[in-house]
Amino acid sequence: MLLLLAGSGLQAQNEAQVYRTMNGQLTITGSVGDSVLMMRSNNLIISLDYESAELVIRLNKETLGREGKTESPNSLSNTSSEVLFKGRLGIDYVITQKHPPLDFAVEGYLFNGDEKSFVTGSGHLEHIHANEYACILNLNFFISPELLSIDWPGNEKVKIQIIQTVLKRRDD
């Protein structure tokens, strides 16, 4: 019985270092002819493990909007309405105490229905230390819009930018 209790305590400790948010911001920007097209979602779900710097990002494509309008389900392809990214920040762990700005690589797999694609990008972690917030995390990827299966005119790569506040650790 004691071993069982000790094991569950370890699991709770590990889970305590994984922080989740449901209000991350994702912006897709790309050139279409002479115009710039932008889509945005403010409902990104992000799980970030502070100890391993691994992250999981979930995007419900139906939350994407153009100029304040949500996309209709008919404008999405017949693949899953969710896009999932599982990857790792190119840092050893997430620092939530005061630190200089950090730039790093980001890599992982993008899952869209049955499709799985390896993608790379860049990241930036800026310390802000305000109230319960510790940092601002920025992630940037340049990918083909086909990987997201969204209604996007043209075949040129688009910029995916993710902005997320990072909470202080509970013990900070």
C-alpha positions as CSV (number, residue, x, y, z in Angstrom):
1,M,0.0,0.0,0.0
2,L,2.9,2.4,0.8
3,L,4.5,1.8,-2.6
4,L,1.2,2.5,-4.3
5,L,0.8,5.9,-2.4
6,A,4.4,6.8,-3.1
7,G,3.9,6.1,-6.8
8,S,0.8,8.2,-7.1
9,G,2.7,11.1,-5.3
10,L,5.4,11.0,-8.0
11,Q,2.8,11.1,-10.7
12,A,1.2,14.1,-9.1
13,Q,4.6,15.8,-8.9
14,N,5.2,15.2,-12.6
15,E,1.8,16.4,-13.6
16,A,2.3,19.6,-11.5
17,Q,5.0,20.6,-14.0
18,V,2.8,20.4,-17.0
19,Y,0.9,23.6,-17.6
20,R,-2.2,23.8,-19.8
21,T,-3.9,26.7,-21.4
22,M,-7.0,27.0,-23.5
23,N,-6.6,30.6,-24.8
24,G,-3.4,30.5,-26.8
25,Q,-3.3,32.7,-30.0
26,L,-2.4,31.3,-33.4
27,T,-2.2,33.5,-36.5
28,I,-1.7,32.2,-40.1
29,T,-0.4,34.8,-42.5
30,G,0.5,34.5,-46.2
31,S,0.6,36.4,-49.4
32,V,-2.0,35.7,-52.0
33,G,-1.3,37.7,-55.2
34,D,-0.8,41.3,-54.1
35,S,-2.7,40.8,-50.8
36,V,-1.9,39.5,-47.4
37,L,-4.4,37.0,-46.0
38,M,-4.7,36.3,-42.3
39,M,-6.6,33.8,-40.2
40,R,-6.6,33.7,-36.4
41,S,-7.7,31.5,-33.5
42,N,-7.8,32.6,-29.9
43,N,-8.8,29.1,-28.7
44,L,-5.5,27.2,-29.0
45,I,-5.0,24.5,-26.4
46,I,-1.4,24.2,-25.3
47,S,0.2,21.7,-22.8
48,L,3.8,22.6,-21.9
49,D,6.0,20.3,-19.7
50,Y,8.4,22.7,-17.9
51,E,10.9,19.9,-17.1
52,S,11.3,18.4,-20.6
53,A,10.3,21.4,-22.7
54,E,7.9,19.1,-24.6
55,L,4.7,20.6,-25.8
56,V,1.4,19.6,-27.3
57,I,-0.7,22.1,-29.3
58,R,-4.3,21.5,-30.3
59,L,-6.1,23.6,-32.9
60,N,-9.8,23.1,-33.7
61,K,-9.8,24.4,-37.3
62,E,-13.4,25.6,-36.8
63,T,-12.1,28.3,-34.4
64,L,-10.1,29.9,-37.2
65,G,-11.5,33.2,-38.5
66,R,-10.8,35.7,-41.2
67,E,-11.4,39.3,-40.3
68,G,-13.5,38.4,-37.3
69,K,-15.6,35.8,-39.0
70,T,-15.4,32.1,-38.0
71,E,-14.8,29.7,-40.9
72,S,-17.8,27.6,-41.8
73,P,-17.3,23.8,-41.5
74,N,-17.9,23.6,-45.3
75,S,-14.8,25.6,-46.0
76,L,-12.6,23.0,-44.2
77,S,-11.5,19.9,-46.0
78,N,-13.0,16.6,-45.2
79,T,-10.1,15.7,-42.8
80,S,-10.3,16.0,-39.0
81,S,-11.4,19.4,-37.6
82,E,-8.4,19.2,-35.2
83,V,-4.7,19.7,-36.0
84,L,-2.3,18.5,-33.3
85,F,1.4,19.4,-32.9
86,K,3.6,17.2,-30.6
87,G,7.1,18.5,-30.3
88,R,9.9,20.0,-28.2
89,L,11.4,23.4,-27.6
90,G,15.1,23.5,-28.3
91,I,15.9,24.2,-24.6
92,D,16.7,21.9,-21.8
93,Y,13.7,23.1,-19.6
94,V,11.4,26.0,-19.4
95,I,12.9,28.8,-17.2
96,T,10.2,30.7,-15.3
97,Q,12.6,32.8,-13.1
98,K,14.3,35.9,-14.4
99,H,16.4,35.2,-17.5
100,P,17.7,37.0,-20.6
101,P,15.6,36.5,-23.8
102,L,16.1,33.0,-25.3
103,D,16.0,32.0,-29.0
104,F,15.8,28.4,-29.9
105,A,14.6,25.8,-32.5
106,V,11.3,24.0,-32.3
107,E,10.6,20.6,-33.9
108,G,8.0,18.0,-33.9
109,Y,5.2,16.3,-35.7
110,L,2.0,17.9,-37.1
111,F,-1.0,15.5,-37.1
112,N,-3.9,16.3,-39.3
113,G,-6.4,13.4,-39.6
114,D,-4.3,10.4,-40.8
115,E,-1.5,12.7,-42.1
116,K,1.7,13.1,-40.0
117,S,4.4,15.6,-41.0
118,F,7.7,16.6,-39.4
119,V,8.0,20.4,-39.0
120,T,10.6,22.7,-37.7
121,G,10.4,26.3,-36.6
122,S,11.8,28.9,-34.2
123,G,11.0,30.0,-30.7
124,H,11.5,32.9,-28.4
125,L,11.0,33.1,-24.7
126,E,10.9,36.5,-23.1
127,H,10.8,37.0,-19.3
128,I,8.0,39.4,-18.1
129,H,7.4,38.3,-14.5
130,A,4.1,40.0,-13.9
131,N,1.6,38.6,-11.3
132,E,1.2,34.9,-12.1
133,Y,2.9,35.2,-15.5
134,A,6.6,34.5,-16.0
135,C,7.2,34.7,-19.8
136,I,5.8,35.2,-23.2
137,L,6.5,32.3,-25.6
138,N,6.5,32.9,-29.4
139,L,6.7,30.1,-31.9
140,N,7.0,30.5,-35.7
141,F,6.7,28.0,-38.4
142,F,6.6,28.3,-42.2
143,I,4.6,25.5,-43.7
144,S,2.4,24.6,-46.7
145,P,-1.3,25.4,-46.0
146,E,-2.0,21.9,-47.3
147,L,-0.6,20.4,-44.1
148,L,-3.5,22.1,-42.2
149,S,-6.2,21.2,-44.8
150,I,-7.7,24.7,-44.7
151,D,-9.3,26.7,-47.4
152,W,-6.3,28.8,-48.5
153,P,-5.9,30.3,-51.9
154,G,-2.5,29.6,-53.4
155,N,0.2,27.1,-52.7
156,E,2.9,29.4,-51.1
157,K,4.0,28.6,-47.6
158,V,2.3,30.5,-44.8
159,K,3.6,31.7,-41.5
160,I,2.2,30.2,-38.4
161,Q,2.8,32.3,-35.3
162,I,1.8,31.2,-31.8
163,I,1.9,33.6,-28.9
164,Q,1.3,32.2,-25.4
165,T,1.9,33.5,-21.9
166,V,3.8,31.1,-19.6
167,L,2.7,30.8,-16.0
168,K,5.1,30.9,-13.1
169,R,5.9,27.5,-11.6
170,R,3.9,26.8,-8.5
171,D,7.1,26.8,-6.4
172,D,8.4,30.2,-7.7
